[in-house]
Amino acid sequence: MKKLTGLQIQKYLPKTNCKECGSNTCLAFAMKLAAKKADLADCPYASDEAKAVLGAASEPPVKGVAFGTDRSLKIGEETVFYRHEKTFVHQSLIAVNINDTDSSEKIESTLQAIKDYQLIRVGETLTIDMVAITQKSDSVAQFVTLAKKAWSMTQKPIVLHSQNPEALIKAAEAVKDSGSLIAAATAETADMLMKTARENNHALAVTAADLDSMVKITSQLKENGFNEILLQFQTHSLSEQFQTNSIARKSALTDNFKPLGYPTLRFIEGDDYLENIIMAVNEISKFGGIFVLPEFDPAQIVPLMTARMNIFTDPQKPIQVEPGVYPVGEPNANSPVFVTTNFSLTYFIISGEIENSGLSAWLVVPECEGMSVLTSWAAGKFSGSSIAGFIKESDLESKVNTREIIIPGYVSQISGELEENLPGWKAIVGPQESADLESFITNVVSPR
Ligand code: SF4
């Protein structure tokens, strides 16, 4: 469909300038829609005609595809090339591969490890998203048995990976309705695998030696009414991987070229351990949809999940905790009181350091719009008067006997203002670095 301009889109909007969409005028909202930086659903008054006409025009240039029985794992729907332009919408999904030729002990232990794996970062529990199974044997039955086992043990969607269409069809039927992914259809097998994907409620990855051939397959599938598609590019180096992912994303975003407007699937399967990690990071930062790690290795998974969290955090919304007075350990009325900001990372580091010291304490976390200590202080959100106001509102004074509050060392200058606004309290300046908190607690707080 031809790209509509902001003025053309505005004609379909109510033109009441009610601002409920977050824009000051309907025209401003129309301009955002034209730039794919807003969603028509944000205007509660959009008419059916507007939805019919603008729905396709405003649909994300990268198609969304969902996995799992409840379709809660989503990829795609991206609207920007660079994260700082708006945000990336759905994070890359991480899968771990198992071969059907692996020993039964290895299969069992890997599936159990995938199922049990949890990484807790800044209050979020991160898990492995999918299991990939690769057919290396000549046996269809062996592949299908592994598909069933992977699904029954983990209940995670499966990436079914084989070059044998018969094995893919049988395995897809064996995990019907699991919301899995068949990988991958070629020009020759696209029709039959599309039928299988449709009948068993799975998505379908397509692969081809070059982009033109890929475009032919995806166009054909879409013409046949099937759109739950992923692209599995055949590349042979890190630079090729980077280029191909970038070309696909760019043509989808800037040229609104639908045949390449799908999320991607990539198997990381090189021999070089370090290069594999770089490839995985490249998938996270440069537009990967699902990437499959060659084996279960927490030493790889921890940094990759951390990198993914950083890239897919909305840059306009710092991750933050609710303002409040938090217990760390099992504090009572005589426990000491600390204060920090509600930036998640700061909160979890400080509460973790206090916990590690073995101390039980109260941690006061005023509203700082998710900014770190120095940033929020510079923005006037973490001042002596704002902290004092928060403490009074939270009724902390009725919960604790102490009238001492430990403030971060980087904002020692607020101690006077804090004491002025909180009569009867004394501000104790803590260390600048959180790493020094434990020794500060041992040497200064505990002996008091
Ligand atoms: S919510 Fe709809 S009607 Fe209101 S300003 Fe936005 S686009 Fe216009």
Residues whose N, C-alpha, C, O or C-beta is under 5 A from the ligand:
A	BS01	SF4	L13 P14 K15 T16 N17 C18 K19 E20 C21 S23 T25 C26 F29 D42 C43 P44 Y45
